[in-house]
Amino acid sequence: MSVNLPPQGTLALLVITVLVTLFLNNTGAKILQVLAAPVLWLWEAGYKKIAPYNPLSISLRSYKKHLRTRISCRYWKIQSGQR
């Protein structure tokens, strides 16, 4: 089974190449998403299990909030004369 393609350097060959590439990219991305779904699920499940025990896994936003709270508590203790 042989396929006769247009001669090299023609506009028809360029159009066919672009269409085949677009088809393979879109289809390949969808297939990759389907194949990666179980791996991503396992990764998230493992992270949710390990994260509470790992102090380095807190978010930056939570860390900043924690720092602001501690700084404000120290500020008010100094203002009120407590140590």
Secondary structure as UniProt FT lines:
FT   TURN            8..9
FT   HELIX           11..50
FT   HELIX           51..53
FT   HELIX           55..57
FT   HELIX           60..80
//
